[in-house]
Amino acid sequence: MEYIHVRNLEKFHPGYKDRTLQWAKIYINMANGDPDCELIDNEIDWARLIKIILLELRAQKPLPNVDSYWRCKGFDLKKRPMSLTLQMLHNFIVVVTEDSNERYVEVDKEVYTKEVDKKREESTIYKNTIYVEQFEALWKRYPRGIGKKDALRHFKVSVTTEEDVRLINQAMDNYLKHLKTTKTEPKYMQYGSTWFNNWRDWVNYEEPSKPHKEPSLGWHEGNKL
C-alpha cells in the first residue's frame, strides 16, 4: 500500500512521533520567497500541502494514499485528482511503502511518475468525455445551433465543476423560458456560440415586471361636477 510522507517533517518538528502537538511550524517564506513554493501555482495544492502537514503530525505516521481516506478528510477529488496534487508537491511530499520491517521506504520515482502520468491521462480522458456529454445535451436544447465549435470552446473554459454544470442548465432553462415568454422569433435569438460565451448572464435572470396601469376613467366619470 502507498503512503504519503512530508519531507523533513522530523527536522522541523523533532519528536512529533512521541507526543501530541498543538502547533505546527509554517514558515513565512513559504508564502513569498521560497523558490519551491513559488512553483505551486494551484490554490488547491497549496491548501492540501498545509493540511497534509497537519494530518501527518496528528497521525504521527505517513498517510494512506487512497481516495477514500482523502475524501474522508474533506478533499474534493472531483475538483482536482490527488495524483496531480502529488505531482505538483513533489518537492515537499514523497510517496512511500511499508517494507517487511514496518519501515517506510520511498517508491521508485520513475515508476511512480509513469503511474501519475497514466492517472492524469485517464483523468483527462474522463473529463473530456464528461465535457462532450454535458455539452451535447445542452446543445440539443438550444434553439439556434450556430457556431458549435466556438460554443464548445466557451463551454470548456467556463464549465469546470459540477456546480457550473448545474448553473448552466439553470441558465438554459431561464433563457428558453424568456424566449417563450417574449415569443422571440428564431432570427432574433442569440447564436449558440454567443450564448455559451455569456450564459452566466442568464443564471439568475428574471423577466422584468410589466408596469401597472391604472384603469382609465370613462368620459362621463371623469367629467362629473
C-alpha positions in Angstrom: 0.0 0.0 0.0 1.2 3.5 -0.8 1.5 6.2 1.8 2.2 10.0 1.7 5.1 11.4 3.8 6.1 15.0 4.2 9.8 15.5 3.6 11.9 16.8 6.5 8.9 16.7 8.9 11.1 15.3 11.7 13.7 18.1 11.1 11.2 20.9 11.7 9.1 19.1 14.3 11.5 16.9 16.3 9.9 14.3 18.4 6.5 14.7 16.9 6.0 10.9 16.8 6.4 10.8 20.6 4.0 13.5 21.6 0.8 15.2 20.6 1.4 18.6 19.1 -0.8 21.6 19.5 1.1 23.7 17.0 2.7 23.3 13.6 5.6 25.4 12.2 4.8 27.2 8.9 7.5 29.5 7.7 6.6 32.9 6.3 9.0 32.5 3.4 6.8 29.7 2.1 4.2 32.3 1.0 6.7 34.6 -0.6 10.4 33.9 -1.3 10.8 30.1 -1.2 11.6 29.1 -4.8 10.0 25.7 -4.5 6.8 27.2 -3.1 6.6 29.7 -5.8 6.3 26.8 -8.3 2.9 25.8 -6.7 0.5 27.6 -9.0 -2.7 26.0 -7.8 -4.5 27.2 -4.7 -6.0 23.7 -4.1 -2.5 22.2 -3.9 -1.4 25.0 -1.5 -4.3 24.2 0.8 -3.6 20.5 0.6 0.0 20.9 1.4 -0.8 22.6 4.7 -3.5 20.1 5.5 -1.3 17.1 4.8 1.4 18.5 7.1 -1.2 18.9 9.9 -2.7 15.4 9.2 0.7 13.6 9.4 1.7 15.5 12.5 -1.5 14.3 14.1 -1.4 10.8 12.8 2.3 10.6 13.7 2.9 8.4 10.7 2.6 8.7 6.9 -0.9 9.0 5.4 -2.6 6.3 3.3 -2.7 7.3 -0.3 -6.2 6.0 -1.1 -9.2 8.1 -2.4 -11.5 7.0 0.4 -9.1 8.5 3.0 -8.7 11.8 1.2 -12.5 12.1 0.8 -12.9 11.4 4.5 -10.6 14.2 5.3 -12.5 16.7 3.1 -10.5 16.6 -0.1 -12.7 17.2 -3.2 -11.1 14.8 -5.7 -13.6 15.8 -8.4 -12.2 19.3 -8.5 -8.6 18.1 -8.6 -7.3 14.5 -8.6 -4.9 13.7 -5.8 -2.4 12.4 -8.4 -2.0 15.9 -9.8 -1.5 17.4 -6.3 1.2 14.9 -5.5 3.0 15.7 -8.7 2.9 19.4 -8.1 4.1 18.9 -4.5 6.9 16.5 -5.3 9.4 18.8 -3.6 7.6 18.6 -0.3 5.9 15.2 -0.4 7.2 11.7 -1.1 5.3 8.5 -1.8 6.5 5.6 0.4 5.6 2.0 1.0 5.9 -0.1 4.2 8.5 -2.9 4.0 8.7 -6.2 5.9 10.3 -4.5 8.8 7.5 -1.9 9.1 9.7 0.8 7.8 8.6 3.3 5.2 10.7 3.3 2.0 10.4 5.7 -0.9 8.8 4.4 -4.1 10.9 4.4 -7.2 10.4 7.9 -8.7 10.5 6.8 -12.3 7.9 4.1 -11.8 5.7 6.5 -9.8 6.0 9.3 -12.3 4.8 7.0 -15.0 1.8 5.9 -12.9 1.0 9.6 -12.2 1.1 10.4 -15.9 -1.2 7.4 -16.6 -3.7 8.6 -14.0 -3.6 12.1 -15.3 -4.2 10.9 -18.9 -7.1 8.8 -17.7 -8.5 11.8 -15.7 -8.2 14.0 -18.8 -10.0 11.4 -21.0 -12.8 11.1 -18.4 -13.1 14.9 -18.1 -13.2 15.3 -21.8 -15.9 12.6 -22.0 -18.0 14.4 -19.4 -17.5 17.7 -21.3 -18.8 16.2 -24.5 -21.8 14.5 -22.9 -22.8 17.6 -20.9 -22.3 20.0 -23.8 -24.1 17.8 -26.3 -27.1 17.5 -24.0 -27.3 21.3 -23.8 -26.6 21.9 -27.4 -29.6 19.7 -28.4 -31.8 22.0 -26.3 -30.5 25.2 -27.7 -32.9 26.6 -30.4 -30.4 28.3 -32.7 -27.4 26.0 -33.1 -25.0 28.2 -34.9 -21.3 28.2 -34.0 -21.0 24.8 -32.3 -17.2 24.7 -32.3 -16.8 28.1 -30.6 -19.7 27.2 -28.2 -17.8 24.0 -27.1 -14.7 26.1 -26.6 -16.5 28.6 -24.4 -18.2 25.7 -22.5 -14.8 24.1 -21.7 -13.4 27.3 -20.3 -16.4 28.3 -18.2 -17.8 25.0 -17.0 -15.2 23.3 -14.8 -17.2 22.0 -11.8 -20.4 20.1 -11.1 -21.8 23.4 -9.7 -21.1 25.0 -13.1 -23.0 22.2 -14.8 -26.0 22.9 -12.6 -25.8 26.6 -13.2 -25.5 26.4 -17.0 -28.6 24.1 -17.0 -30.4 26.7 -14.9 -29.3 29.4 -17.3 -30.6 27.4 -20.2 -34.0 26.9 -18.5 -34.2 30.7 -17.9 -33.2 31.6 -21.5 -35.7 29.1 -23.0 -38.4 30.5 -20.7 -37.5 34.0 -21.8 -37.8 33.1 -25.5 -41.2 31.6 -24.9 -42.5 34.5 -22.8 -41.4 37.1 -25.3 -42.3 35.0 -28.3 -38.9 35.7 -29.8 -38.5 34.8 -33.4 -35.7 32.5 -34.3 -33.8 35.1 -36.3 -33.6 37.3 -33.2 -32.2 34.6 -30.9 -28.6 34.5 -29.9 -26.2 32.3 -31.9 -25.2 29.3 -29.9 -21.6 30.5 -29.8 -22.7 33.8 -28.3 -25.0 32.3 -25.7 -22.3 29.8 -24.4 -19.9 32.7 -24.1 -22.3 34.7 -21.8 -24.5 32.1 -20.3 -23.9 33.3 -16.8 -26.0 36.4 -17.6 -29.0 34.0 -17.5 -28.3 32.1 -14.3 -30.5 34.4 -12.1 -32.4 36.1 -14.9 -36.0 37.2 -14.2 -38.4 38.7 -16.6 -38.9 42.5 -16.0 -42.3 43.1 -14.4 -44.8 44.9 -16.6 -45.7 48.4 -15.3 -49.1 48.5 -13.6 -51.6 50.6 -15.4 -54.5 52.3 -13.6 -57.8 51.7 -15.3 -58.8 54.7 -17.4 -62.0 56.6 -16.4 -64.7 57.0 -18.9 -65.6 60.5 -20.2 -68.7 60.7 -18.2 -67.0 59.6 -15.0 -64.0 61.9 -15.4 -66.1 65.0 -16.1 -68.6 64.8 -13.2 -69.1 68.0 -11.3 
